[in-house]
Amino acid sequence: MQSQLKRGTLEMCVLTILCRGDRYGYELVNIISDAMHITEGTIYPLMKRLKDSGSIDSYIVESQEGPPRKYYRITDSGRDIQREQETEWRGFTAAVNRLLDGEENAQ
């Protein structure tokens, strides 16, 4: 169940983090990994899908400490999607929490 929950929420998590500021891929992995176990191999295909859909874009920043880094930033479309996903997530988790708390009839 945990891997399915991760797959279903990872996009929302990435978009939420990017709403707070631009990040490079490895940085995103580290931030998310602090909350749940993920690998770089999980993030990069997602970043490509988000970029292809227009939810994010990217740019390169030269680094004095190594190779250039690709930074990702959220687009206006991505912000709209993030808001929709967050609203849906909060409603869903509230409903599940009500059931877990024995409030079957509460809406």
N, CA, C and O atoms as CSV, one atom per row, in Angstrom:
chain,resi,resn,atom,element,x,y,z
A,1,MET,N,N,0.829,-1.191,0.000
A,1,MET,CA,C,0.000,0.000,0.000
A,1,MET,C,C,0.874,1.256,0.000
A,1,MET,O,O,0.540,2.237,-0.664
A,2,GLN,N,N,1.982,1.237,0.732
A,2,GLN,CA,C,2.810,2.430,0.828
A,2,GLN,C,C,3.362,2.849,-0.536
A,2,GLN,O,O,3.396,4.041,-0.841
A,3,SER,N,N,3.792,1.893,-1.359
A,3,SER,CA,C,4.335,2.264,-2.672
A,3,SER,C,C,3.249,2.857,-3.563
A,3,SER,O,O,3.524,3.763,-4.349
A,4,GLN,N,N,2.029,2.362,-3.452
A,4,GLN,CA,C,0.928,2.928,-4.236
A,4,GLN,C,C,0.605,4.344,-3.774
A,4,GLN,O,O,0.325,5.218,-4.595
A,5,LEU,N,N,0.644,4.572,-2.472
A,5,LEU,CA,C,0.400,5.924,-1.951
A,5,LEU,C,C,1.486,6.880,-2.432
A,5,LEU,O,O,1.195,8.014,-2.809
A,6,LYS,N,N,2.737,6.424,-2.419
A,6,LYS,CA,C,3.836,7.270,-2.907
A,6,LYS,C,C,3.619,7.638,-4.363
A,6,LYS,O,O,3.725,8.805,-4.741
A,7,ARG,N,N,3.312,6.628,-5.184
A,7,ARG,CA,C,3.103,6.896,-6.615
A,7,ARG,C,C,1.975,7.890,-6.834
A,7,ARG,O,O,2.048,8.745,-7.717
A,8,GLY,N,N,0.938,7.772,-6.026
A,8,GLY,CA,C,-0.216,8.636,-6.187
A,8,GLY,C,C,-0.026,10.054,-5.674
A,8,GLY,O,O,-0.768,10.957,-6.060
A,9,THR,N,N,0.955,10.258,-4.814
A,9,THR,CA,C,1.117,11.579,-4.206
A,9,THR,C,C,2.434,12.272,-4.545
A,9,THR,O,O,2.614,13.446,-4.224
A,10,LEU,N,N,3.342,11.567,-5.182
A,10,LEU,CA,C,4.663,12.132,-5.443
A,10,LEU,C,C,4.597,13.380,-6.319
A,10,LEU,O,O,5.317,14.348,-6.076
A,11,GLU,N,N,3.737,13.362,-7.335
A,11,GLU,CA,C,3.599,14.542,-8.194
A,11,GLU,C,C,3.157,15.749,-7.375
A,11,GLU,O,O,3.708,16.839,-7.526
A,12,MET,N,N,2.175,15.559,-6.518
A,12,MET,CA,C,1.691,16.655,-5.675
A,12,MET,C,C,2.807,17.158,-4.762
A,12,MET,O,O,2.953,18.363,-4.559
A,13,CYS,N,N,3.582,16.243,-4.220
A,13,CYS,CA,C,4.687,16.635,-3.336
A,13,CYS,C,C,5.724,17.465,-4.091
A,13,CYS,O,O,6.177,18.495,-3.593
A,14,VAL,N,N,6.099,17.022,-5.283
A,14,VAL,CA,C,7.078,17.761,-6.088
A,14,VAL,C,C,6.548,19.141,-6.438
A,14,VAL,O,O,7.263,20.133,-6.291
A,15,LEU,N,N,5.312,19.220,-6.896
A,15,LEU,CA,C,4.737,20.518,-7.263
A,15,LEU,C,C,4.657,21.438,-6.050
A,15,LEU,O,O,4.899,22.639,-6.169
A,16,THR,N,N,4.320,20.888,-4.886
A,16,THR,CA,C,4.235,21.692,-3.671
A,16,THR,C,C,5.597,22.259,-3.297
A,16,THR,O,O,5.708,23.434,-2.946
A,17,ILE,N,N,6.621,21.440,-3.371
A,17,ILE,CA,C,7.972,21.912,-3.058
A,17,ILE,C,C,8.387,22.997,-4.042
A,17,ILE,O,O,8.981,23.999,-3.643
A,18,LEU,N,N,8.082,22.809,-5.321
A,18,LEU,CA,C,8.462,23.808,-6.324
A,18,LEU,C,C,7.650,25.096,-6.189
A,18,LEU,O,O,8.097,26.149,-6.646
A,19,CYS,N,N,6.477,25.036,-5.578
A,19,CYS,CA,C,5.719,26.258,-5.297
A,19,CYS,C,C,6.497,27.148,-4.322
A,19,CYS,O,O,6.332,28.368,-4.318
A,20,ARG,N,N,7.332,26.537,-3.512
A,20,ARG,CA,C,8.104,27.278,-2.502
A,20,ARG,C,C,9.418,27.814,-3.046
A,20,ARG,O,O,10.060,28.652,-2.413
A,21,GLY,N,N,9.822,27.330,-4.227
A,21,GLY,CA,C,11.069,27.817,-4.817
A,21,GLY,C,C,11.668,26.816,-5.778
A,21,GLY,O,O,11.352,25.627,-5.729
A,22,ASP,N,N,12.536,27.300,-6.654
A,22,ASP,CA,C,13.199,26.453,-7.641
A,22,ASP,C,C,14.147,25.480,-6.940
A,22,ASP,O,O,14.760,25.812,-5.926
A,23,ARG,N,N,14.253,24.281,-7.497
A,23,ARG,CA,C,15.117,23.244,-6.923
A,23,ARG,C,C,15.758,22.445,-8.051
A,23,ARG,O,O,15.218,22.361,-9.154
A,24,TYR,N,N,16.917,21.859,-7.760
A,24,TYR,CA,C,17.495,20.922,-8.714
A,24,TYR,C,C,17.109,19.509,-8.287
A,24,TYR,O,O,16.708,19.287,-7.145
A,25,GLY,N,N,17.230,18.567,-9.198
A,25,GLY,CA,C,16.698,17.223,-8.992
A,25,GLY,C,C,17.168,16.534,-7.734
A,25,GLY,O,O,16.356,16.009,-6.972
A,26,TYR,N,N,18.471,16.529,-7.505
A,26,TYR,CA,C,19.014,15.848,-6.328
A,26,TYR,C,C,18.494,16.493,-5.043
A,26,TYR,O,O,18.266,15.813,-4.043
A,27,GLU,N,N,18.315,17.784,-5.083
A,27,GLU,CA,C,17.772,18.504,-3.929
A,27,GLU,C,C,16.328,18.056,-3.653
A,27,GLU,O,O,15.945,17.858,-2.500
A,28,LEU,N,N,15.541,17.899,-4.710
A,28,LEU,CA,C,14.171,17.401,-4.551
A,28,LEU,C,C,14.167,16.016,-3.917
A,28,LEU,O,O,13.383,15.740,-3.009
A,29,VAL,N,N,15.053,15.145,-4.407
A,29,VAL,CA,C,15.151,13.794,-3.852
A,29,VAL,C,C,15.428,13.861,-2.357
A,29,VAL,O,O,14.779,13.169,-1.572
A,30,ASN,N,N,16.390,14.692,-1.958
A,30,ASN,CA,C,16.741,14.796,-0.542
A,30,ASN,C,C,15.594,15.321,0.304
A,30,ASN,O,O,15.342,14.805,1.393
A,31,ILE,N,N,14.903,16.332,-0.178
A,31,ILE,CA,C,13.780,16.902,0.581
A,31,ILE,C,C,12.688,15.859,0.777
A,31,ILE,O,O,12.188,15.672,1.886
A,32,ILE,N,N,12.324,15.184,-0.304
A,32,ILE,CA,C,11.250,14.186,-0.217
A,32,ILE,C,C,11.700,12.976,0.598
A,32,ILE,O,O,10.914,12.401,1.351
A,33,SER,N,N,12.972,12.592,0.443
A,33,SER,CA,C,13.489,11.436,1.179
A,33,SER,C,C,13.480,11.653,2.685
A,33,SER,O,O,13.455,10.688,3.449
A,34,ASP,N,N,13.500,12.897,3.113
A,34,ASP,CA,C,13.392,13.173,4.547
A,34,ASP,C,C,12.024,12.755,5.089
A,34,ASP,O,O,11.880,12.472,6.278
A,35,ALA,N,N,11.026,12.719,4.211
A,35,ALA,CA,C,9.669,12.354,4.627
A,35,ALA,C,C,9.311,10.912,4.263
A,35,ALA,O,O,8.581,10.250,5.001
A,36,MET,N,N,9.819,10.427,3.132
A,36,MET,CA,C,9.519,9.069,2.682
A,36,MET,C,C,10.670,8.571,1.811
A,36,MET,O,O,11.378,9.367,1.196
A,37,HIS,N,N,10.849,7.283,1.764
A,37,HIS,CA,C,11.960,6.723,0.996
A,37,HIS,C,C,11.648,6.766,-0.508
A,37,HIS,O,O,10.675,6.174,-0.974
A,38,ILE,N,N,12.494,7.476,-1.241
A,38,ILE,CA,C,12.417,7.467,-2.701
A,38,ILE,C,C,13.849,7.449,-3.235
A,38,ILE,O,O,14.808,7.674,-2.497
A,39,THR,N,N,13.968,7.179,-4.518
A,39,THR,CA,C,15.279,7.181,-5.158
A,39,THR,C,C,15.288,8.202,-6.292
A,39,THR,O,O,14.239,8.667,-6.738
A,40,GLU,N,N,16.489,8.537,-6.746
A,40,GLU,CA,C,16.608,9.455,-7.883
A,40,GLU,C,C,15.885,8.898,-9.099
A,40,GLU,O,O,15.303,9.649,-9.883
A,41,GLY,N,N,15.922,7.589,-9.253
A,41,GLY,CA,C,15.268,6.952,-10.393
A,41,GLY,C,C,13.762,7.147,-10.404
A,41,GLY,O,O,13.117,6.982,-11.439
A,42,THR,N,N,13.209,7.494,-9.269
A,42,THR,CA,C,11.770,7.766,-9.174
A,42,THR,C,C,11.456,9.189,-9.618
A,42,THR,O,O,10.440,9.432,-10.269
A,43,ILE,N,N,12.320,10.115,-9.270
A,43,ILE,CA,C,12.053,11.533,-9.508
A,43,ILE,C,C,12.227,11.937,-10.973
A,43,ILE,O,O,11.380,12.641,-11.524
A,44,TYR,N,N,13.295,11.506,-11.595
A,44,TYR,CA,C,13.603,12.033,-12.928
A,44,TYR,C,C,12.569,11.690,-14.005
A,44,TYR,O,O,12.267,12.553,-14.829
A,45,PRO,N,N,12.016,10.481,-14.038
A,45,PRO,CA,C,10.921,10.244,-15.000
A,45,PRO,C,C,9.698,11.131,-14.715
A,45,PRO,O,O,9.026,11.596,-15.636
A,46,LEU,N,N,9.428,11.352,-13.433
A,46,LEU,CA,C,8.319,12.239,-13.062
A,46,LEU,C,C,8.596,13.663,-13.519
A,46,LEU,O,O,7.700,14.334,-14.033
A,47,MET,N,N,9.822,14.130,-13.340
A,47,MET,CA,C,10.173,15.490,-13.758
A,47,MET,C,C,9.996,15.643,-15.268
A,47,MET,O,O,9.525,16.680,-15.736
A,48,LYS,N,N,10.367,14.625,-16.021
A,48,LYS,CA,C,10.192,14.672,-17.480
A,48,LYS,C,C,8.715,14.756,-17.839
A,48,LYS,O,O,8.328,15.543,-18.703
A,49,ARG,N,N,7.885,13.944,-17.177
A,49,ARG,CA,C,6.438,13.992,-17.447
A,49,ARG,C,C,5.855,15.359,-17.095
A,49,ARG,O,O,5.045,15.903,-17.846
A,50,LEU,N,N,6.267,15.917,-15.951
A,50,LEU,CA,C,5.764,17.229,-15.547
A,50,LEU,C,C,6.213,18.312,-16.524
A,50,LEU,O,O,5.457,19.236,-16.822
A,51,LYS,N,N,7.435,18.197,-17.016
A,51,LYS,CA,C,7.935,19.173,-17.986
A,51,LYS,C,C,7.193,19.031,-19.313
A,51,LYS,O,O,6.797,20.030,-19.914
A,52,ASP,N,N,7.006,17.803,-19.767
A,52,ASP,CA,C,6.281,17.561,-21.026
A,52,ASP,C,C,4.843,18.065,-20.967
A,52,ASP,O,O,4.286,18.496,-21.977
A,53,SER,N,N,4.243,18.008,-19.772
A,53,SER,CA,C,2.848,18.454,-19.631
A,53,SER,C,C,2.742,19.966,-19.429
A,53,SER,O,O,1.641,20.517,-19.451
A,54,GLY,N,N,3.885,20.644,-19.232
A,54,GLY,CA,C,3.863,22.087,-19.039
A,54,GLY,C,C,3.672,22.522,-17.594
A,54,GLY,O,O,3.467,23.706,-17.323
A,55,SER,N,N,3.737,21.573,-16.664
A,55,SER,CA,C,3.560,21.909,-15.254
A,55,SER,C,C,4.807,22.538,-14.645
A,55,SER,O,O,4.723,23.318,-13.696
A,56,ILE,N,N,5.963,22.189,-15.203
A,56,ILE,CA,C,7.233,22.752,-14.749
A,56,ILE,C,C,8.080,23.080,-15.968
A,56,ILE,O,O,7.803,22.610,-17.071
A,57,ASP,N,N,9.101,23.878,-15.767
A,57,ASP,CA,C,10.132,24.035,-16.787
A,57,ASP,C,C,11.473,23.989,-16.082
A,57,ASP,O,O,11.538,23.892,-14.856
A,58,SER,N,N,12.540,24.057,-16.857
A,58,SER,CA,C,13.863,23.908,-16.260
A,58,SER,C,C,14.840,24.888,-16.884
A,58,SER,O,O,14.605,25.439,-17.959
A,59,TYR,N,N,15.934,25.086,-16.182
A,59,TYR,CA,C,17.014,25.929,-16.677
A,59,TYR,C,C,18.307,25.432,-16.060
A,59,TYR,O,O,18.296,24.776,-15.018
A,60,ILE,N,N,19.408,25.742,-16.698
A,60,ILE,CA,C,20.722,25.277,-16.263
A,60,ILE,C,C,21.445,26.407,-15.529
A,60,ILE,O,O,21.426,27.560,-15.958
A,61,VAL,N,N,22.078,26.048,-14.420
A,61,VAL,CA,C,22.898,26.985,-13.665
A,61,VAL,C,C,24.306,26.407,-13.578
A,61,VAL,O,O,24.500,25.275,-13.136
A,62,GLU,N,N,25.271,27.190,-14.000
A,62,GLU,CA,C,26.668,26.766,-13.898
A,62,GLU,C,C,27.051,26.670,-12.430
A,62,GLU,O,O,26.609,27.475,-11.611
A,63,SER,N,N,27.869,25.688,-12.105
A,63,SER,CA,C,28.315,25.488,-10.739
A,63,SER,C,C,29.825,25.604,-10.676
A,63,SER,O,O,30.531,25.082,-11.539
A,64,GLN,N,N,30.318,26.283,-9.663
A,64,GLN,CA,C,31.764,26.393,-9.472
A,64,GLN,C,C,32.318,25.153,-8.779
A,64,GLN,O,O,33.533,24.967,-8.717
A,65,GLU,N,N,31.448,24.320,-8.267
A,65,GLU,CA,C,31.860,23.148,-7.509
A,65,GLU,C,C,31.652,21.842,-8.259
A,65,GLU,O,O,31.791,20.774,-7.662
A,66,GLY,N,N,31.328,21.887,-9.526
A,66,GLY,CA,C,31.079,20.668,-10.282
A,66,GLY,C,C,30.348,20.976,-11.565
A,66,GLY,O,O,30.395,22.099,-12.066
A,67,PRO,N,N,29.671,19.973,-12.097
A,67,PRO,CA,C,28.964,20.176,-13.358
A,67,PRO,C,C,27.772,21.127,-13.196
A,67,PRO,O,O,27.299,21.348,-12.081
A,68,PRO,N,N,27.292,21.682,-14.301
A,68,PRO,CA,C,26.098,22.539,-14.234
A,68,PRO,C,C,24.909,21.757,-13.657
A,68,PRO,O,O,24.814,20.540,-13.813
A,69,ARG,N,N,24.024,22.471,-13.002
A,69,ARG,CA,C,22.835,21.846,-12.423
A,69,ARG,C,C,21.595,22.289,-13.182
A,69,ARG,O,O,21.454,23.446,-13.578
A,70,LYS,N,N,20.705,21.327,-13.371
A,70,LYS,CA,C,19.412,21.646,-13.979
A,70,LYS,C,C,18.427,21.938,-12.854
A,70,LYS,O,O,18.125,21.074,-12.030
A,71,TYR,N,N,17.934,23.168,-12.837
A,71,TYR,CA,C,16.936,23.578,-11.856
A,71,TYR,C,C,15.550,23.490,-12.480
A,71,TYR,O,O,15.369,23.693,-13.680
A,72,TYR,N,N,14.584,23.183,-11.631
A,72,TYR,CA,C,13.194,23.096,-12.054
A,72,TYR,C,C,12.398,24.191,-11.361
A,72,TYR,O,O,12.641,24.513,-10.197
A,73,ARG,N,N,11.448,24.756,-12.091
A,73,ARG,CA,C,10.540,25.740,-11.510
A,73,ARG,C,C,9.125,25.410,-11.975
A,73,ARG,O,O,8.915,24.857,-13.055
A,74,ILE,N,N,8.180,25.760,-11.143
A,74,ILE,CA,C,6.781,25.482,-11.450
A,74,ILE,C,C,6.236,26.572,-12.370
A,74,ILE,O,O,6.640,27.731,-12.279
A,75,THR,N,N,5.331,26.198,-13.240
A,75,THR,CA,C,4.667,27.151,-14.129
A,75,THR,C,C,3.312,27.539,-13.524
A,75,THR,O,O,2.880,26.963,-12.526
A,76,ASP,N,N,2.660,28.509,-14.135
A,76,ASP,CA,C,1.319,28.886,-13.666
A,76,ASP,C,C,0.368,27.696,-13.759
A,76,ASP,O,O,-0.443,27.464,-12.861
A,77,SER,N,N,0.475,26.951,-14.845
A,77,SER,CA,C,-0.340,25.746,-15.007
A,77,SER,C,C,-0.048,24.739,-13.902
A,77,SER,O,O,-0.967,24.119,-13.366
A,78,GLY,N,N,1.217,24.575,-13.561
A,78,GLY,CA,C,1.606,23.670,-12.482
A,78,GLY,C,C,1.052,24.110,-11.140
A,78,GLY,O,O,0.658,23.277,-10.323
A,79,ARG,N,N,1.021,25.419,-10.909
A,79,ARG,CA,C,0.442,25.929,-9.650
A,79,ARG,C,C,-1.050,25.602,-9.571
A,79,ARG,O,O,-1.557,25.228,-8.514
A,80,ASP,N,N,-1.739,25.746,-10.694
A,80,ASP,CA,C,-3.171,25.409,-10.721
A,80,ASP,C,C,-3.379,23.926,-10.409
A,80,ASP,O,O,-4.259,23.566,-9.627
A,81,ILE,N,N,-2.567,23.077,-11.025
A,81,ILE,CA,C,-2.671,21.638,-10.797
A,81,ILE,C,C,-2.357,21.307,-9.346
A,81,ILE,O,O,-3.041,20.489,-8.732
A,82,GLN,N,N,-1.327,21.939,-8.796
A,82,GLN,CA,C,-0.962,21.682,-7.399
A,82,GLN,C,C,-2.108,22.047,-6.471
A,82,GLN,O,O,-2.420,21.294,-5.549
A,83,ARG,N,N,-2.736,23.189,-6.701
A,83,ARG,CA,C,-3.870,23.610,-5.849
A,83,ARG,C,C,-5.016,22.601,-5.934
A,83,ARG,O,O,-5.611,22.239,-4.919
A,84,GLU,N,N,-5.316,22.154,-7.146
A,84,GLU,CA,C,-6.390,21.164,-7.325
A,84,GLU,C,C,-6.055,19.863,-6.605
A,84,GLU,O,O,-6.901,19.292,-5.916
A,85,GLN,N,N,-4.817,19.399,-6.767
A,85,GLN,CA,C,-4.405,18.151,-6.127
A,85,GLN,C,C,-4.431,18.277,-4.610
A,85,GLN,O,O,-4.869,17.360,-3.915
A,86,GLU,N,N,-3.965,19.410,-4.097
A,86,GLU,CA,C,-3.955,19.596,-2.649
A,86,GLU,C,C,-5.371,19.616,-2.091
A,86,GLU,O,O,-5.636,19.013,-1.051
A,87,THR,N,N,-6.274,20.297,-2.764
A,87,THR,CA,C,-7.667,20.337,-2.318
A,87,THR,C,C,-8.261,18.932,-2.304
A,87,THR,O,O,-8.923,18.538,-1.343
A,88,GLU,N,N,-8.019,18.184,-3.375
A,88,GLU,CA,C,-8.527,16.820,-3.453
A,88,GLU,C,C,-7.902,15.944,-2.360
A,88,GLU,O,O,-8.599,15.153,-1.724
A,89,TRP,N,N,-6.591,16.085,-2.145
A,89,TRP,CA,C,-5.892,15.300,-1.123
A,89,TRP,C,C,-6.452,15.599,0.266
A,89,TRP,O,O,-6.715,14.683,1.044
A,90,ARG,N,N,-6.629,16.863,0.570
A,90,ARG,CA,C,-7.117,17.232,1.911
A,90,ARG,C,C,-8.527,16.699,2.143
A,90,ARG,O,O,-8.842,16.249,3.245
A,91,GLY,N,N,-9.371,16.743,1.132
A,91,GLY,CA,C,-10.721,16.178,1.265
A,91,GLY,C,C,-10.685,14.670,1.438
A,91,GLY,O,O,-11.417,14.112,2.256
A,92,PHE,N,N,-9.825,14.011,0.661
A,92,PHE,CA,C,-9.696,12.558,0.740
A,92,PHE,C,C,-9.175,12.118,2.105
A,92,PHE,O,O,-9.728,11.207,2.722
A,93,THR,N,N,-8.117,12.763,2.571
A,93,THR,CA,C,-7.549,12.353,3.863
A,93,THR,C,C,-8.503,12.658,5.018
A,93,THR,O,O,-8.548,11.920,6.002
A,94,ALA,N,N,-9.261,13.740,4.895
A,94,ALA,CA,C,-10.252,14.039,5.937
A,94,ALA,C,C,-11.315,12.942,5.994
A,94,ALA,O,O,-11.735,12.532,7.076
A,95,ALA,N,N,-11.746,12.471,4.824
A,95,ALA,CA,C,-12.750,11.402,4.775
A,95,ALA,C,C,-12.192,10.106,5.364
A,95,ALA,O,O,-12.874,9.428,6.133
A,96,VAL,N,N,-10.960,9.765,5.005
A,96,VAL,CA,C,-10.344,8.556,5.547
A,96,VAL,C,C,-10.173,8.687,7.053
A,96,VAL,O,O,-10.443,7.741,7.792
A,97,ASN,N,N,-9.732,9.841,7.508
A,97,ASN,CA,C,-9.562,10.045,8.949
A,97,ASN,C,C,-10.885,9.909,9.698
A,97,ASN,O,O,-10.926,9.353,10.795
A,98,ARG,N,N,-11.969,10.417,9.106
A,98,ARG,CA,C,-13.283,10.261,9.747
A,98,ARG,C,C,-13.634,8.782,9.884
A,98,ARG,O,O,-14.138,8.351,10.921
A,99,LEU,N,N,-13.366,8.013,8.838
A,99,LEU,CA,C,-13.653,6.575,8.908
A,99,LEU,C,C,-12.782,5.891,9.961
A,99,LEU,O,O,-13.266,5.060,10.731
A,100,LEU,N,N,-11.501,6.242,9.991
A,100,LEU,CA,C,-10.594,5.639,10.960
A,100,LEU,C,C,-10.998,5.998,12.397
A,100,LEU,O,O,-10.784,5.219,13.326
A,101,ASP,N,N,-11.581,7.179,12.559
A,101,ASP,CA,C,-11.999,7.636,13.877
A,101,ASP,C,C,-13.397,7.142,14.260
A,101,ASP,O,O,-13.909,7.486,15.325
A,102,GLY,N,N,-14.009,6.338,13.391
A,102,GLY,CA,C,-15.331,5.786,13.690
A,102,GLY,C,C,-16.469,6.722,13.409
A,102,GLY,O,O,-17.555,6.556,13.964
A,103,GLU,N,N,-16.254,7.701,12.565
A,103,GLU,CA,C,-17.304,8.674,12.252
A,103,GLU,C,C,-17.887,8.347,10.874
A,103,GLU,O,O,-17.808,9.163,9.956
A,104,GLU,N,N,-18.467,7.165,10.734
A,104,GLU,CA,C,-18.961,6.693,9.440
A,104,GLU,C,C,-20.000,7.631,8.809
A,104,GLU,O,O,-20.051,7.767,7.586
A,105,ASN,N,N,-20.814,8.266,9.631
A,105,ASN,CA,C,-21.914,9.074,9.106
A,105,ASN,C,C,-21.569,10.547,9.005
A,105,ASN,O,O,-22.380,11.331,8.511
A,106,ALA,N,N,-20.396,10.943,9.455
A,106,ALA,CA,C,-20.014,12.363,9.418
A,106,ALA,C,C,-19.555,12.748,8.021
A,106,ALA,O,O,-18.804,12.017,7.376
A,107,GLN,N,N,-20.011,13.891,7.569
A,107,GLN,CA,C,-19.584,14.381,6.263
A,107,GLN,C,C,-19.178,15.770,6.379
A,107,GLN,O,O,-18.780,16.382,5.388
